Amino acid sequence: MFHVKFKTTREAVLWKPLEEGKVVCNLCYRRCVIPKGMLGVCYVRKNIDGKLYTLVYGKLTSINIDPIEKKPLFHFNPGSEVLSISTVGCDFKCKFCCNWVISQEKEIVGKSTSPEELISYALTYNADGISYTYNEPTVFIEYAHDVAKLAKKHGLFNTFVTNGYMTLEAVDYIAPYLDAATVDFKASGDPRFHRKFMAVGDISPVFDTLREMKKKGIFIEITDLIVPNVGDDLGYVRKLAKWIVEYLGPETPFHLIRFFPSYLMTDYPPTPIETLEKAAKVAMEEGLHYVYIGNAPGHPLEHTYCPKCGRPVIKRMGFEILEWNLTEDNRCKFCGAKINIKGKFKGRARKWLSIV
């Protein structure tokens, strides 16, 4: 591998100067007003002498090969492998974050990796695409943009795993190079949960982001973390499912994710499987065709079922595809119904590894 010297602190995109040397960051919906010498809520964007800078351009905390199903993306290029990357920083303050070691890190740490070097890694390890994940990719959007643009030139696709709190300006900036996104809801968008456990007052802008992504042709899958007792209100599950059907379409994959204790919420129990099954039933009642239960290996709702005949067309165990019952053009082999799969199945031996 080669190493290229470059600046990891460089002027940010999507900001405007204000009076008295302050700046406003227009990257996420917090739209932080940042005085000189101060950081935004994400800890990685700083006002230096009246200009906004990103501090994490190419400062990578993870470079791993993952199955795309881990994102989770079940309907986008199934069976493919992605080079997953992250930095530090996040615009949310989730008390249950499983990646809190990097998302809430205030020190700028990581391996300096140029876009060219990263693409070299991807090609060397035969990755099919790049996934910007683990921490919120919006906060390192300048680097993601440059990598994604270069990735497309080399025939690689790009996916975000995101909280969806990016502004429409940010969507416009990354959309020409972004192929798919997993947008993560917590507690089905319950505003009480978001205020108490995430320090987020209003997530309604996420719905604007989703509509804009759909408009731009970005393939979307939705996850919903169900937290027992405090974030498992079926009324909000129903409300979210109904919105997805109306604005994104009933064919949108919907993943109900099991909570496990982490970070500042280690005294909370894992989500009971029965709770997830009740939520799945509600989502199906509202018309969603592809409803999954995640973080529960071996559960029947890891599989993809044909919405017409009800037969399993893709069987999974965790992130592994065990059985593929689709035709070349992604139709059910049993009844011929079209299944919402983008791309073709890449069945091959999986290699999970950490590159650095």
N, C-alpha and C positions, 0 to 999 in steps of 0.2 A: 504494500500500500504506500501511497505517497502522502506527504503532509505539506499543506499550503499555508503560509502565514497570512493571516487576515485579521481584521478588527472584529472582535466580538461585541464591542460597544459601538453602535452606529446610530445615525439619526433614524427615528421611528417613522412609520407611515401613519396617516389618519390622526392628525392632531392639528390644533390651531393655537396661535399665540393670543394671550389675553393681556390686560393691563397689569402693570407692576411686575412684569416678567413671568407671570403665571402662564400655564398652558392648559388646554383642555384635551384630554385623550378621547378620541372617538372610536376606539377599537371595540369596547364592549359597552353594554347599556348602563354601566355605572357612570360613564363619561366623567371620570375623575378630573377635578380641577386641581392642578399640582403646582405649588409654589416652587421657586428656585431651590435647588438642592434636595428636593423631596421626591419620594417614590409614590407611584400609584398603589392602589389596593393590592394589585397582583405582585408587588415587590420587585418587578423586573423592568419597569419603565420609569425613567428618571428625568426630571427637569434639570438640565445642566445649562446654566447661563441663558435661560429663556428658550431653550430648545428641548424637545422631547427625544430621548434616546432609549433604544432597547439595549439591555445589558446582557442578553442571552443569545445573541446571534451565533448559532453554531456551537453553543455550550451544552453539549449533550450529556444527559445523565443515564441514558439507556440507548443501546443499539442492539436490538434483538431480532431474531427470525421467529415469527409467530404464525400459526394457522389463522387465516382470516376469520374463522368462526369464533376466535377468542375475543374479537372486538366488541360485541358480536355482530358479524355480518353473515347471515345464513343464506341470503338470496343474491349476493353479489359475488360473482366469480368463485363459486363454492370449491373448496379443496385447494385453493391457491395459498401461497405463502407470502407474507408481507414483512418488510423490514420496518420494525416498529421503533420509533424514536421519541424522546422526551427531553425537556429541559427542567428547570425548577420554575415554580410560580403558578398561581391560579387566581382567578377573580372571584371564586367562591371560597368560603371558609367552613366547609362541611366538617362537622365534628365526628363523622363516621368514615372519613376518607380512607380507603385502603392503600392509597398512594401518598399519604400525608408526608412521608419523609422527603419527597421532592416537591409536592404541591404547596406545602407550607414552609419550605426552606427559605430563609431570608438571606442567606449567603449565596453569592453567585458561584456555583460550582459546576463542574462538568468537563468533558473532554472537548477541546476545540476541534471541530470537524467541519471542513468546508463543504458546500453543496457538491462539488466535484468529487471529493473524497467519499462522501456518503453514497453517491450514485455508484461509485466504483465498488463499494461494499455490496450494494444491492445486486450488481451484475455478477460479481465474483461468487456470491452465494445463491445465485439463481432465484432471487426473489421475483415475484410477479408484480409487486407494487410496494408503495411506501405508505405506512400508517402513522399518522401524527397522533399520539396517544399517551396514556399513563398520567400526564398532567394536561391541563387545558391547552390545546394547541393554539387557541386564539392569542395567547400571550406571547407566542413566538412566531407570529404570523409572517413577519418579514422573511425569516429563514424558511418557513414552510412554503411560502410563495416561490422563493428562488429554487428550492429543491424540487418542488412540484413541477415547475416550468421545465427544469432540466430532465426530470423523470419522464415527462411526456415525450421528450425528444428521443428517449431511449426505449420507448414502448412500454413504460411502466405506468400503472394507474396509481391514483392517490386517494386516500381515505382519511377522514377526520373522525376521532371519537371526542365528542364535544358536549358541553352543557347547553349549547345553543344560545348563549347569552351575547353572542357577537352582534354588532350593529349591522344594519343593512349595507352600510358602507364597507364593512369588513367582508360581508358575503360577496359583494360586487368585486372586491379586490382579489379574493381567492377563487371565485367560481370558475373562471376560465380553465383552471387546472385541477379542480376538485371533482372527482368522479362519484364518490359516495360518502355518506356521513352517517354515523350512529349518533343520535341525539339522546342524551341521558336525562330522563326525568327522575326525580326523587319524590316518593310519596304521592305519585300521580299529580304533582303540581299543587298539592295542598299548601296554601299560603301560610298557614299557621306553622307547619313543619319547617318551611323555608326560613321564616323569621327566627324561629327558636334554635334550629340546628344547623343553619347554613349562612346566617347573616345576610340573607337576600330578602329584600322587602317585597319585591314584585317580579314575578317571572313571566308576566303576560307578554313582554317583548319576545320571548322565545317562540311564541306562536307566529309572530311576524317573520322571524328568521326562518322558520320552517316553511311558511308560504313562499318566501323569497327563494329558498333552496329548491323547492318544487318547481317554481317558475323558471329557474335557471337550468333545470334538467339534472340536478344532483340526485342520485339514488339515495333514498332515505330509509333507515330502519330506526325504530324507536325502542329504547329500553326504559323500564320503570322499576326503580328500586323500592321494594315494599318492606317497610320497617315495622316490626310487630308492635302493636299497642299505640304507637305514636304516629305512624305513617302508613296505615293500612285501611283507610276509610274507603269502602267500596263505592261510595257515592262519587268520590273523586276519580276512581278507576273508570266508572261509567262515563263520567263527564269527559275525561281524556279520550277514551275509546270513541265516543260519539264525535268528538272534534276531529280525530284522525280520519274517521270514515268520511266525514263531510269535506274536509279540506285537503287531505293527502290521498284518500282513496282506501276502500276496504281491503285492497291487496297489499297494503303497507305492513311489513312484518313488525310484530309487537312482542317484545321480550319482557316478561315479568321476572325480575331478578331477586333472588333470595339474599337477604341481608345476613352478614356474619359480623360479630363484634369486632370493632377496630378503633384505633386512635383514641378519642375521648369518650367513646360509647362502648367500652368493653364490658360494662355491666348490663347490657341489653342482650336478650337471647336471640339466637338465629330465628329467622322467619319460619314458622311452621309450614310444612308442605300444604296442609289443608287450607291455610290462608291464601297461598298462591293459587291453589286450585279454584277457590271461590272467586278470586280476582279474574282468573282466566275464563271462567264461565260467564262472568259479567261482560268481559271484553268480546267474547263470542256472541253473546246475546245482542250486542250493539252492532254486530255485522262484520267484525274483523275476521278475515279469512285465515290468517297465519298468526296464531297466538302460541307463544313459547314460554316455558318455565326454565329459567337459567339458574346456574349454581346448584343444580340438583341432578348430578349424573345418573343416568338410568331411568329418568322419568319419561313416560310416554310422550309428554309435550316437549321433548327435545326433537321429536320427529316433525317433518313437514307432511301434512295431509292434503290430498287433493280436495279443494273446496266443492267439487261437483260430486265425486263418487265416495269420498271419505277414506280412500285407501292411502296407506303411507307411501309417499313417492320418494322421500329421502329419510333414511333411518340414521340416527346419530347416537353416539355415546360420548358425552362431553363435547370436545372439539373435533372428534373424529367422525367421518362419514363411513358408515358401515354398509349401507345399501343404497343404490341409485336406481330408481325406477322412472326415469324420464327419457324421452327421446332426444335426438340431437337438437331439435328446436324447442326443448324444454316443455314438452307436453307429457301429460300423464300417460304412462304405458297401458293403463287399464281402461281409461275411458276417452283419452285424447284431449282432455281439457288443458288449456294453456295455463302454465304455472308461472307466477311472477318471479322469474329468475333472470338476472342480467349477467350475461357471460356464460361460459361453458364450464362444466365440471372438470377439474384437473385432479384426477385420481393418481396419486403417486405417494411413495414413502415419505413420511413427514420427518423433518429435521428441526427440532427445537434447539436453539442455541443462543447464547449471549456472545456477541462479537467483541465487545469491549467491556 
